Every structure is written in C-alpha cells, then in structure tokens.
Amino acid sequence: MFKYLLSTIFLINITLSLFSQNWQQIGPYGGYFKEFTFHPNNSSIIYAGSDDGGGIWKSSNMGNTWILLTTNYPNMTGWKITIDENSPNTIYTCDVYSRYGILKSTDGGSTWSNPINGLNSERDKMVSGLSLLSTDTLIISTGESATTTPPRPGNGVFKSFDGGNTWNPAGLQNMTTPCIGNNVFGTIFVGTEDHGIFYSNDYGTTWTIHPDVPSTAICHEIDVKDSIILIGTNLGVYLSSNYGINFTNIGLSGEFNFDVTIHQIQPNIEVYSSTINGLKYYSSATGSWTVENDPEFAGQLVIGIQSDGTNIYTSTFSNYLIIKSSDSGNTWSTTPDSPICTELNALFVDPANNNRILTGMMGSYNVGASFNKSALRETNNGGNTWLSKGPNAHALALTANPQNSNSMYLGTYSSGLFKTYDSFNTYSNLITGNKLIGDIAISDVDTNIILISEVDLDLFTASIKRSIDGGNTFTISSNVVAHRITFNSNNNDTIYAATDNGIFISIDNGISWSPWLLNGETILSLLYTNGVLYAGNNLGTLYQIENSIATDISGAWQTPLELKSIYSVNNQLFVGLSGAEKDTTYNLFGSFWQKDINGTIWTEITDQMTSTNVYGNNVIKSDGNELYVGTYGGGIFKSNGLSLNIQNNNESKEFNIFPNPSSNYIKITSDTQAINNLKIFNSLGQDVTNLVDCSSDKRNSIYLDLFKLKTGIYILKINETNANKVYKQ
C-alpha cells in the first residue's frame, strides 16, 4: 500500500501555540539616500534609493511617509532611479554593488523584474547610471570611482533597444563610468573615473572626449534639464547652458561633488551640490557659491540632492535622514517618517518591556573632517517612533546591567566607553580618547565586574581590560584583539574571548588569559548556553565546543561569510552571517539560520526580511516570546512567535505517528480522539498544507504524503490544540 522509507522525522511536543513567521520591519531602516526621483505628472510621488543596501522607497505624500518597494530584493542599493515619462509606471533602478545590476517595474514599483541578459560579468552588473532615450532605448554606465573603498571598477557602457530585456556593449569598455545623461537631441554624455567626459550622437557606436572637461576629472553625477547640463566632479562643478556644446567650471574644485541638481533655470540658473563640506548653492546671478547653514546640515557630509523646482530632497551620510525643503531651500526639516539606519552594530531589547528597544549604528568616518553624529536610537513604542540618544559617536557595542536595564554601557568606534543610569538621557565618558571599544561583557554574579575589548587607534595597540568598580577604572588583563567576550554562565570565573588567534580563556574571572582552542583562526562570535560554547569564525564556520573539543556544526550556508552573531532561546539556535571582504570587493549578502540545539538540520529564514545581512556581533535578541534581528541596511526585524517553548518529549501522548523516521509517508493515529482538522506549517510559519496529500481510512487515523515538502522543520497542528514539531530530511 505505502512504501515506508528511512528518514529523520523526530517528534517534539510543543506547548506554545503554533508560531507564525510574520516578520515585521520595525526600524530604524533604510540607509543614507543618494538618489531621489520625482513622478513626471505628480510631484507628490517621490522615489528614493538607498545607497547602503536599504532598497527603493516611495512616498505618495511629498515625503511625509515612506514605504519600501523592493522587499523581494534584500540589500538592494538604489543607485539611480529612472522613470519613463511616456509610461510613468515603468521604472528602472540600478545597483552599483552588482548584487542585481538592473531592476525594472511596469506597475509603479509594486513588482520588479531583473533584466540582466547580456550583463555577463560582475563589472558589467555594477550599474551606476541609466539614461532613457525612448521607451525602448536605454543606455547604462558601470562602475564607481576609485574614491570609494573598496573601488568598484566598471566595464564601460551598455545599450538596450528592447526596454532593457537584453543588453549589448556600447563602447568605453574597461573604463569606470560612474554617471550618464542625455540631452533632448539624444546626445549621450558619460562621466568617467579619470578620462573626463565623453559624448556620443549614435547610441554609443562612436565616442568623443569633450575638450572642456579635463581628462583627470573624476566624475560623480550628471543632471540634465532642458538646455542645462550639470556635472559634478572632484575638480569642480561643470555647467553647460547650450545642451552640452560647451562647459564652464563654476567652482568647488576639490570638494568631491557627490551629487548635483538643477533647481531652476529661469530667471537665473540655480543649482545645488552635495559635498564633503555640506550642501552648497550656486546662482548665475552672483556667480558664486554659498553654504546652506541650516542646522540640519551642521557638520554633515551631504550625499544626495534632487529638486523639482520647488521641493528639494537631500540626505546626509552621518545621521541617515532625508531632509526636505518646500520653499526653494529657505528652510529645511527632516521628513517625519524618514528611513534612518544603515550599519546596525548593536541591539538591546528590554526583557521587561519589549516596546523599549535601543540600537547602535555606525555613522560616517574617515571621510574628510569629522562627521560624527549620534548613532544611538531608542523607541519606547515598539518601533513606531525613534529618538536619537546618547553621545555624538559611532556605536559598536551596547550592553545593559543584568540587574538594571536602564544602566547601560556603550562602546564606540573612536570615542571610547560611555555609561548611563537613565537610558542615555545623561551619560558619562568612562574611557576617553581615540579608542575603539568593540565589546562589553558584564558578570551576572557581580555587575561591578566588567570586561571590555579595546583598541587604541593612535597607538595601534589592543587589549582586554577589566574593571571591578562598575567601569570607573580599568586595568589591562591581556594584550589581544578580542572581537567578543562572554562569561561561562555556570561558572563566572571562566570567561572566553574570541580573537584573531583562536579562543582565549580566563579561569580567574578575567585577571589573566591564555590561548585555549582553535589557534590560528579568526573567531568573531561566541555564545555560552546550557553547558556548551559556540564559536563562529570569519569564514562562516560554526563550532560546538564541549569538553574542550570543537566540532564543526555549520549549515549549508554560503561561504566565505563572516559568522558574527550567535543566539539561543528556548532550545533554538540562531546564527547571523555577513558578507566578507573578498579581494577588492565586498560580498554584502548575508544570511540568517535556525535549528534545534539538539538537532542537525539548519533552516534559512528569509521570509519578509528585506535584509538578512547580520553585520553586528550582538544583534540577535529575544524577549522570550519574539525574536529581533538587527541587519545591515534593513534595520530591525521582529518575528512574532518565532521562538518556541519546547518540551523534549519524544512522542505525543495523544497522537502516534508512524513510521518514525520516514522521508515521505507518515500515518497519524489516536486511541482517544478523532482527527477532524490538520494543518502543516513550515519553519517560516507559512501554511503548506496544500502541498501534502492526505487520505484517511477511519476517523482517528490519517495518511500524509510529504514528498512535495522540502527538507526542514515542520509543525503539524492537529485539531487546533495539539502541535508536533517534525524534521524532514
């Protein structure tokens, strides 16, 4: 009748109601925004592209509220957004980081396709600019200037005559071409990294270098409006008022003009440039530049700028806010629902109040002068609104006193260590100077005992430091680079440190340290739970350590990825991985995985998460019922009921399932009740009952065919009250 095959279906009775994935993005999210594009027929509709993997956003009310459009494309960077004026629902966007190359939507951004046929190499897909000459004719440029770290070399220009479905080379191959534009006559202008400006009148068949722009110019952006063409370069802003026949340098040499926009052309030509030294305004009436001194731009590196003639939108690098002017630049303010986050390094969820969440983020650094801005934000309403808190610093580590969640410590990139007693309404600087504090560990037994990982950025020295007075004073206990420090919860005298040379151990409460396991490996993450130590390295390997023996228990995730975060709750183990630097490029893809602590099967979790790049080393948290994950570019995601309270029972008392194990077929029987209702959910909480063939021979027995189900974790919910967790392999 049925053929029973060997498998690994194990039963675990679950006392909690059946979980549902239902991932919710609760912010802060987005990133800094380089690109803004206006709907050609409705200025209330604005599209914004995140330069930091935060995707494409849309506002239908002039920036008052925003929605994310690219939920199915995690870590998407909206480098350029182009709308077909003849068909405004047709939108193109490009991703210079080569994750996706080109995305196209024909329904105003509701859905997207990825037309990259002909863009064969990684360099081809580093699309930095897109020019639409007609509904079906498109030209794209590739690559980003070498001023970025790491550089992203392009491969010239490509063209399409079928609406982007297929692409062919259109000249300037092996050149990095950061920007592109065209005038009303179809002349195409391309800005290069170090060859000046080229133009073509035959769709890229032939190219001519423009004599008015030096060949040494590094071009960043081209903006076109009627007869006016504006080019932002490292050698200044070049302006043409005759369709590009002639260009004149109007100033700002050496300012690294990241983005330029034409505000108006009558009665005077007025333009803006976003620079390393703020937002600057030019009028042909005076022939000079002035600095926008609005407080919103104080000390800020301005990334993107765009104008529709009245409303102007821009974004800064440090505080990740969209800033708007509705009166031609006279006054400025942040948009109320502005997406505000990028590199999320630290996360705290109050165990007594999950509406209170704090995030630590990395602002800009090593770009020109100091552009530090507070990167610590707090919500007290579950993510509906966020407030900036704390010092003017780059947040790396955030740890609360286990006995008082308002008493917290903040480790920063270059400003040392801070302490607060009131959730960073007020705070003190415990360690000052150009110090990097990468991790903070507090003893559960004696909260006055604190260990930190410190790097002196002036002396290039690293150490583990220990305090026995709540952080008032510290002493050096080891001269190693520690990425993560964790206490043995069963014996606080034993402490572990993740270093560039394996795991170090202290058996005297952090007074002294010695090498222990995995010598020679770069260990980035540690977790001690239930008598087991877990360690993740820079290549994505996960170790389970018991009795001083390290066993590789890695899942089938992509490598090399940096395994930066490990977390456990309710007998579930979660790991977050982040893209690692590879040669001269970054792999910005990450992933997020789950398994039973005692199980062997890992399940990747992606549902409704716009980013799964878990960049921080302590950004997976839980309040006991729900899971929170901090990501690069996507902010914080919350899962309602992902973590389960599990009893380690090997069999159900009310229902029997046979055979166990089995790969395809199971039979469920009961001696006490009829089977009236059965539903099956995958590990993402999705109902997959329709994929399972069911048949019954009597009221209290049922056969299930699991053939269509993929390997992984499933929940069988019987008669609405009884739930069984199973694995299929």
C-alpha positions in Angstrom: 0.0 0.0 0.0 2.5 2.6 1.1 6.2 2.3 0.8 7.9 3.4 4.0 11.4 4.9 3.6 14.2 5.6 6.0 14.2 9.3 7.2 14.7 11.5 10.1 11.3 12.7 11.4 11.5 13.3 15.1 8.6 14.4 17.2 8.7 17.1 19.8 5.5 18.2 21.6 5.0 21.9 21.7 3.2 23.6 24.5 3.1 27.1 23.0 0.6 27.9 20.3 1.8 27.3 16.8 4.2 30.0 15.7 3.8 32.2 12.7 6.7 33.9 11.0 5.1 37.2 10.2 8.4 39.2 10.1 7.8 42.9 10.7 10.3 45.6 10.0 10.2 47.9 13.0 13.1 50.3 12.1 15.3 52.1 12.1 15.9 51.2 8.5 16.9 52.4 5.1 20.4 53.9 5.0 21.6 57.1 3.6 20.0 58.1 0.3 21.8 59.2 -2.8 19.0 59.2 -5.3 15.6 60.9 -5.4 13.3 60.9 -8.5 10.0 62.6 -9.0 7.0 61.3 -10.7 6.7 63.3 -14.0 3.0 64.0 -13.6 2.6 64.1 -9.8 5.1 65.8 -7.7 3.6 64.3 -4.5 5.1 60.9 -5.6 8.8 60.6 -4.9 11.1 57.6 -5.2 14.2 57.4 -3.1 17.1 55.0 -3.5 19.3 53.9 -0.5 23.0 54.0 -1.1 23.6 51.4 1.6 21.5 48.4 0.8 18.2 49.8 2.1 16.3 49.4 -1.2 13.9 51.6 -3.1 11.4 53.6 -1.2 8.3 55.5 -2.3 6.3 58.4 -0.8 2.9 59.4 -2.2 2.6 62.5 0.0 5.7 64.5 -0.6 7.9 62.6 1.8 5.6 62.6 4.9 5.5 58.8 4.9 7.5 56.2 3.0 7.1 52.5 2.0 9.7 50.0 0.9 9.2 48.7 -2.6 12.0 46.2 -3.0 11.0 43.7 -0.3 11.9 40.8 -2.6 15.4 42.1 -3.3 17.3 42.1 0.0 20.2 44.5 0.3 19.2 46.3 -2.9 21.0 49.6 -3.4 19.1 52.2 -5.3 22.0 54.0 -7.0 19.9 55.6 -9.8 16.1 55.7 -10.5 14.7 56.5 -13.9 11.1 56.9 -14.8 9.7 56.6 -18.4 7.9 59.9 -18.8 5.7 58.4 -21.6 4.8 55.5 -19.3 5.3 56.6 -15.7 4.5 53.2 -14.2 7.7 52.0 -15.9 10.6 52.5 -13.5 14.2 51.4 -13.7 16.8 51.3 -10.9 20.3 50.1 -10.8 22.7 48.6 -8.2 26.3 49.5 -8.4 27.3 46.9 -5.9 26.5 44.2 -8.6 24.0 42.3 -6.5 21.3 42.8 -9.1 22.6 45.1 -11.8 19.2 46.3 -13.1 15.6 46.2 -11.8 12.6 47.1 -13.8 9.0 47.7 -12.8 6.0 48.2 -15.0 3.5 48.8 -12.2 5.0 51.8 -10.3 7.3 49.7 -8.2 4.8 47.2 -6.8 6.7 44.3 -8.6 10.1 44.1 -10.2 12.0 42.0 -12.7 15.8 41.7 -13.1 16.6 42.1 -16.8 20.4 41.5 -17.0 20.7 39.4 -20.1 24.0 40.5 -21.7 25.5 41.8 -18.5 27.7 38.8 -18.0 30.5 39.8 -15.6 30.4 41.3 -12.2 31.9 44.5 -13.6 29.0 44.6 -16.2 26.5 44.5 -13.4 28.0 47.3 -11.4 25.4 49.7 -12.9 25.9 53.2 -11.7 23.9 55.3 -14.2 20.9 54.8 -16.5 19.7 57.1 -19.3 16.4 56.6 -21.1 16.4 57.9 -24.6 13.0 56.5 -25.5 10.6 53.9 -24.1 12.6 51.1 -25.5 16.1 52.6 -25.8 18.3 52.7 -22.7 22.0 53.4 -22.0 23.7 52.4 -18.8 27.1 53.2 -17.3 29.0 50.9 -14.9 31.4 51.3 -12.0 32.1 53.7 -9.2 35.0 56.0 -8.8 38.2 54.8 -7.1 37.5 57.3 -4.3 35.3 54.6 -2.8 36.6 51.8 -0.5 36.8 49.3 -2.0 36.8 50.6 -5.6 34.2 49.2 -7.9 35.7 49.2 -11.5 33.1 49.2 -14.3 33.3 48.0 -17.8 32.1 50.9 -19.9 28.6 51.5 -21.4 25.8 49.1 -22.4 22.7 49.7 -24.5 19.3 48.1 -24.9 16.8 48.6 -27.7 14.1 46.4 -26.2 13.2 48.1 -22.9 16.1 46.6 -21.0 15.4 42.9 -21.8 18.8 42.5 -23.5 22.0 44.4 -23.3 25.0 44.9 -25.6 28.3 46.7 -25.2 28.2 50.3 -26.3 31.8 51.4 -26.0 34.3 52.7 -23.4 34.9 49.1 -22.3 37.3 48.6 -19.4 36.6 52.1 -18.2 34.8 53.0 -15.0 31.9 55.2 -15.9 30.1 56.5 -12.8 27.4 58.6 -14.4 25.5 59.1 -17.6 22.9 61.5 -19.1 21.4 62.7 -22.4 20.1 66.0 -23.8 16.8 66.5 -25.7 18.6 65.7 -29.0 19.7 62.3 -27.9 23.3 63.1 -27.3 24.7 60.9 -24.6 27.2 62.2 -22.0 29.2 59.8 -19.9 31.4 60.8 -17.0 34.5 58.6 -16.3 36.7 57.9 -13.4 39.9 59.5 -14.8 39.3 60.2 -18.5 36.9 63.2 -18.3 33.6 63.4 -20.2 32.7 61.5 -23.4 29.8 62.1 -25.7 28.1 60.2 -28.5 25.5 61.0 -31.1 25.0 57.5 -32.4 23.9 55.5 -29.3 27.4 54.7 -28.3 28.8 53.4 -31.6 31.4 56.2 -31.5 32.6 58.4 -28.7 34.4 61.7 -28.5 36.1 63.2 -25.5 34.8 66.6 -24.5 37.6 69.2 -24.6 36.1 71.4 -21.8 36.5 68.9 -19.0 40.0 67.7 -18.0 40.8 64.1 -18.6 41.9 63.9 -15.0 38.4 64.7 -13.7 36.7 62.0 -11.6 33.0 62.4 -12.4 30.3 61.7 -9.9 27.0 62.8 -11.3 25.3 64.3 -14.3 22.0 66.3 -14.2 20.1 67.5 -17.3 17.2 70.0 -17.5 16.3 71.4 -20.9 19.4 73.1 -22.3 21.3 72.9 -19.0 23.7 70.1 -18.2 25.4 69.9 -14.8 28.4 67.7 -14.0 29.8 67.1 -10.5 33.5 66.2 -10.3 36.4 66.3 -8.0 37.8 69.3 -9.9 34.6 71.3 -9.5 31.1 71.6 -11.0 30.9 72.0 -14.8 27.9 73.8 -16.3 26.7 73.9 -19.8 23.8 76.2 -20.9 23.8 75.2 -24.5 22.9 71.4 -24.5 26.5 70.3 -23.7 28.2 72.1 -26.6 30.4 74.0 -24.1 31.1 73.5 -20.4 32.4 76.0 -17.9 33.9 75.2 -14.4 31.8 77.2 -11.9 33.8 76.3 -8.9 34.0 73.9 -5.9 37.3 72.3 -7.0 38.4 69.7 -4.5 35.0 69.4 -2.9 34.2 65.9 -4.2 30.8 67.0 -5.5 29.0 63.7 -4.9 25.7 64.8 -6.4 24.4 67.8 -8.3 21.0 69.0 -9.2 19.5 71.9 -11.3 17.0 73.7 -9.1 15.7 76.2 -11.7 16.9 77.8 -14.9 14.7 80.9 -15.0 15.2 83.8 -14.4 18.6 82.6 -13.2 20.3 79.3 -13.2 20.3 77.9 -9.7 22.0 74.6 -8.8 22.9 72.7 -5.7 25.9 70.4 -5.0 26.2 67.9 -2.2 29.8 67.9 -1.0 32.1 66.7 1.6 31.7 70.0 3.3 28.0 70.3 3.4 25.3 71.4 0.9 26.2 74.3 -1.4 24.1 76.6 -3.6 25.0 78.4 -6.7 23.2 81.2 -8.7 24.3 82.5 -12.0 23.0 85.9 -10.8 26.0 86.2 -8.4 28.3 83.6 -10.0 29.3 82.3 -6.5 28.6 79.5 -4.1 27.1 79.8 -0.7 26.8 77.2 2.1 23.4 76.1 3.4 23.9 76.8 7.1 20.6 75.2 8.2 21.2 73.2 11.5 20.1 70.1 9.7 23.4 70.2 7.7 25.7 71.1 10.6 28.9 69.1 10.3 27.3 66.8 7.8 28.6 65.1 4.6 25.7 65.5 2.2 25.3 62.5 -0.2 22.3 63.0 -2.5 20.3 66.0 -3.7 17.4 66.4 -6.1 14.9 69.2 -6.9 11.6 69.5 -8.7 11.9 73.3 -8.9 10.3 74.0 -5.5 10.7 71.0 -3.3 14.3 69.8 -2.6 15.2 66.5 -1.1 18.6 65.6 0.2 20.3 63.1 2.6 23.3 63.1 4.9 25.9 60.4 5.4 26.1 60.5 9.2 22.6 60.7 10.5 20.8 58.8 7.8 17.9 61.2 7.4 16.0 62.5 4.4 15.9 66.3 4.7 13.4 68.3 2.8 12.8 72.0 1.8 9.4 73.1 0.5 10.4 76.7 -0.1 13.3 76.5 -2.6 15.9 76.0 0.1 15.0 78.8 2.5 14.1 76.3 5.4 14.8 72.6 5.8 13.5 69.9 8.0 13.7 66.1 8.2 10.8 64.1 6.7 8.6 62.7 9.5 8.9 59.1 8.6 12.4 59.2 7.2 14.2 55.9 6.9 17.3 56.4 9.1 19.6 53.4 9.5 22.3 51.6 7.8 25.1 49.6 9.6 23.4 48.3 12.8 26.0 47.0 15.1 24.3 46.7 18.5 20.8 45.9 19.6 19.1 45.9 23.0 15.6 44.7 23.7 14.4 45.3 27.2 13.4 41.9 28.7 10.8 43.6 30.9 9.3 45.8 28.2 9.7 44.8 24.5 8.4 48.2 23.4 11.7 49.6 24.6 14.5 48.9 22.1 17.8 50.6 21.6 20.0 50.4 18.5 23.6 51.3 18.0 24.7 52.3 14.5 27.9 53.2 12.7 28.0 56.7 11.2 30.5 58.0 8.7 34.2 58.2 9.5 37.5 58.8 7.8 35.8 61.0 5.1 37.2 64.5 5.2 36.8 66.1 8.6 34.9 64.5 11.4 31.2 64.0 10.6 30.2 62.1 13.7 26.6 62.1 14.6 24.7 60.3 17.3 24.2 56.8 16.1 22.2 55.6 19.2 18.4 55.5 18.9 15.6 54.4 21.2 12.0 53.5 20.8 9.5 53.1 23.6 6.6 52.1 21.5 7.8 49.1 19.6 9.4 50.9 16.7 6.6 53.3 15.7 8.9 56.3 16.5 12.6 56.6 17.3 14.6 59.2 19.2 18.3 60.0 18.9 20.0 59.3 22.2 23.4 59.4 23.8 26.8 60.8 22.8 27.9 62.1 19.4 29.7 58.8 18.5 29.8 55.7 16.3 28.1 52.9 18.3 29.7 49.4 18.2 28.7 47.7 21.4 25.7 48.2 23.8 25.3 46.2 27.0 22.9 46.6 29.9 23.4 45.8 33.5 21.7 42.4 34.0 20.1 43.8 37.2 19.1 47.2 35.9 18.3 47.7 32.2 18.4 51.5 32.5 22.1 51.2 33.5 23.9 50.7 30.2 27.4 50.8 28.6 28.1 52.0 25.1 31.3 51.1 23.2 32.2 53.4 20.3 34.5 53.4 17.3 36.7 56.4 18.2 35.2 58.0 21.4 35.8 55.3 24.0 33.3 53.9 26.5 30.2 55.6 27.9 27.9 54.8 30.8 24.4 55.8 31.7 21.9 55.3 34.5 18.9 56.6 32.7 18.9 55.0 29.2 21.3 57.7 27.8 19.3 60.7 28.7 22.5 61.6 30.6 25.8 59.8 30.5 29.5 59.9 31.4 32.6 59.1 29.3 34.5 56.4 31.3 37.2 55.9 28.7 38.1 58.9 26.5 40.3 59.5 23.5 40.6 57.8 20.2 39.7 54.4 21.5 37.6 51.6 19.8 35.5 49.6 22.3 34.3 46.5 20.3 32.6 44.5 23.1 31.4 44.8 26.7 30.7 41.9 29.0 29.2 42.2 32.5 29.2 39.5 35.1 25.8 38.2 36.2 27.2 37.4 39.7 28.8 40.8 40.4 27.8 43.5 38.0 30.7 45.7 39.1 32.9 43.3 37.1 33.1 44.4 33.5 35.4 43.3 30.7 35.9 45.3 27.5 37.7 44.9 24.2 39.7 48.0 23.5 41.8 49.2 20.5 43.9 52.3 20.8 43.6 53.9 17.4 46.5 56.2 17.9 49.0 53.6 19.2 47.6 50.7 17.2 47.5 48.5 20.3 44.8 46.2 21.5 43.8 44.8 24.9 41.2 43.2 27.1 40.6 45.5 30.1 38.9 44.6 33.3 37.0 46.7 35.9 35.9 45.7 39.4 34.2 49.0 40.2 31.5 49.3 37.5 33.7 50.8 34.9 35.2 53.7 36.9 38.7 52.3 36.5 40.1 49.6 34.2 43.3 47.5 34.1 44.8 45.6 31.2 44.5 41.8 31.6 45.6 40.7 28.1 47.1 42.3 25.0 45.0 40.6 22.4 42.4 41.7 19.9 39.1 40.4 21.2 36.0 40.5 19.0 33.7 39.0 21.6 33.9 38.3 25.3 31.5 36.0 27.1 31.1 34.6 30.6 30.5 30.9 31.4 27.1 31.2 33.0 27.7 28.1 35.1 31.0 29.4 36.5 31.6 33.2 36.2 35.3 32.7 37.0 35.6 31.2 33.5 35.5 33.7 30.6 36.1 33.2 26.9 37.4 35.7 24.3 37.1 35.5 20.5 40.4 36.7 19.0 42.3 36.8 15.7 44.2 33.8 17.0 41.5 31.4 18.3 39.7 31.4 21.6 41.4 32.6 24.7 40.3 31.6 28.2 40.4 33.0 31.7 39.8 30.8 34.7 40.3 33.6 37.3 37.4 35.9 36.5 39.3 37.8 33.8 42.5 38.6 35.7 44.7 36.6 33.3 44.3 34.9 29.9 45.8 32.1 27.9 45.3 30.6 24.4 42.8 27.7 24.5 41.2 26.4 21.3 41.2 27.0 17.5 44.6 28.6 17.4 45.3 30.4 14.2 41.6 31.0 13.3 39.9 34.4 13.4 37.0 33.9 15.8 34.3 36.6 15.6 31.4 35.4 17.8 30.8 33.4 20.9 27.8 32.1 22.8 27.8 30.0 26.0 24.5 28.3 26.8 23.4 25.1 28.5 26.9 24.0 29.2 28.0 24.4 25.5 30.2 27.0 23.9 29.5 28.0 20.3 32.1 29.9 18.2 31.9 31.4 14.7 34.8 32.4 12.5 35.5 34.8 9.6 34.9 32.1 7.1 31.4 31.2 8.2 32.4 28.1 10.3 30.3 27.4 13.4 31.9 25.3 16.1 30.2 23.5 19.0 32.6 23.1 21.9 32.1 20.6 24.7 34.8 19.1 27.0 37.4 21.3 25.2 36.6 19.5 21.8 35.5 21.7 18.9 33.1 20.2 16.4 32.1 21.8 13.1 28.3 22.0 13.0 28.0 24.5 10.2 24.9 24.5 7.9 24.8 24.7 4.2 25.2 28.5 4.0 27.3 30.3 1.5 31.0 30.7 2.3 33.1 32.7 2.9 30.7 34.6 5.1 31.6 36.1 8.5 29.7 34.4 11.3 29.2 37.4 13.5 26.2 36.7 15.7 25.0 33.5 17.6 22.0 33.4 19.8 19.9 30.8 21.6 16.4 30.9 23.1 14.0 28.2 24.1 16.3 25.4 22.8 16.6 27.1 19.4 19.9 28.2 18.0 20.2 31.1 15.6 23.2 32.4 13.6 23.6 35.5 11.6 26.2 35.8 8.8 27.5 38.8 7.0 29.3 39.3 3.7 33.0 39.5 3.9 35.6 41.5 2.0 36.9 39.4 -0.9 39.8 40.8 -2.9 38.8 44.4 -3.7 35.0 43.9 -3.5 32.6 43.3 -0.7 30.1 40.5 -0.7 27.2 42.2 1.0 24.9 39.3 1.0 24.3 37.7 4.4 22.0 35.0 5.8 20.1 34.1 8.9 19.6 30.5 10.0 17.9 28.4 12.7 18.0 24.9 14.2 17.2 23.0 17.3 20.1 22.9 19.7 19.9 19.2 19.7 19.0 18.8 16.1 21.2 18.6 12.9 19.1 20.4 10.3 19.5 24.1 9.6 16.8 26.2 8.1 17.4 29.5 6.4 15.0 32.3 7.4 14.3 34.9 4.7 10.5 35.4 4.7 9.6 39.1 4.5 13.1 40.2 5.5 14.4 42.8 3.1 17.9 42.3 4.5 19.5 39.1 6.0 23.0 40.6 6.3 23.6 40.3 10.1 26.5 42.6 10.4 26.9 43.2 14.1 28.2 40.7 16.6 25.4 41.0 19.1 22.3 41.9 17.2 20.0 38.8 17.7 17.8 39.2 20.7 14.6 37.9 22.2 12.2 38.9 25.0 11.3 35.2 25.4 8.5 35.2 23.0 9.6 37.1 20.0 12.9 37.3 18.1 14.6 40.5 17.0 17.3 40.7 14.3 19.4 43.7 13.5 20.7 43.9 10.0 22.9 45.9 7.6 20.7 48.3 5.6 17.4 46.8 6.7 17.2 47.9 10.3 15.5 45.6 12.8 13.1 42.8 12.0 10.8 41.3 14.6 9.2 37.9 14.3 6.0 37.2 16.2 6.4 33.9 18.0 9.4 32.5 16.2 11.0 31.3 19.4 9.2 28.3 20.9 8.8 26.8 24.4 9.7 23.2 23.6 9.3 20.1 25.8 11.8 17.5 24.9 9.3 14.7 24.6 10.0 12.0 22.0 6.4 11.1 21.5 2.9 12.6 21.6 0.7 11.3 24.3 -2.5 11.9 22.3 -1.3 11.0 18.7 1.0 8.4 17.4 3.0 8.9 14.2 4.4 6.0 12.3 7.0 5.3 10.9 9.5 7.4 12.7 11.7 8.1 10.9 10.2 8.5 7.4 11.1 10.5 4.4 7.8 10.6 2.5 4.9 8.9 4.2 3.6 9.0 7.8 0.5 7.7 9.5 -1.1 9.6 12.4 -3.4 7.7 14.7 -5.1 8.3 18.0 -6.7 6.0 20.6 -8.7 8.8 22.2 -10.0 11.2 19.6 -10.9 11.7 16.0 -8.7 13.7 13.6 -11.0 16.5 12.4 -8.5 19.1 11.4 -4.9 19.1 10.4 -2.6 21.9 9.2 1.1 21.9 8.4 3.4 24.9 8.6 7.0 25.3 7.6 9.7 27.0 9.8 8.7 30.4 8.4 5.1 30.0 9.7 3.7 29.5 6.2 0.8 27.2 5.7 2.0 24.3 3.4 -1.0 22.0 4.0 -1.9 22.2 0.3 1.5 20.6 -0.6 0.7 17.5 1.4 -1.6 14.7 0.1 -3.9 13.4 2.8 -6.0 10.2 2.9 -8.0 8.6 5.7 -9.1 5.1 6.4 -11.1 5.9 9.6 -12.0 9.0 11.8 -9.0 8.5 14.1 -6.3 7.8 11.5 -4.8 9.7 8.6 -2.0 9.1 6.0 0.2 12.0 4.9 2.4 12.1 1.8 5.3 14.5 2.4 7.0 14.1 -0.9 6.4 17.7 -2.0 7.9 19.2 1.1 11.5 20.3 1.2 13.9 19.2 3.8 13.5 21.2 7.0 11.4 21.8 10.1 7.6 21.5 10.0 4.8 21.9 12.5 1.8 19.6 12.4 -1.2 21.1 14.2 -3.9 18.7 14.9 -7.4 19.6 16.0 -6.3 23.2 16.7 -4.8 22.3 20.1 -2.1 19.6 19.6 1.1 20.6 17.7 4.0 18.4 16.8 7.3 19.6 15.5 9.0 17.3 12.9 12.0 17.3 10.7 12.1 16.0 7.1 15.4 15.1 5.6 
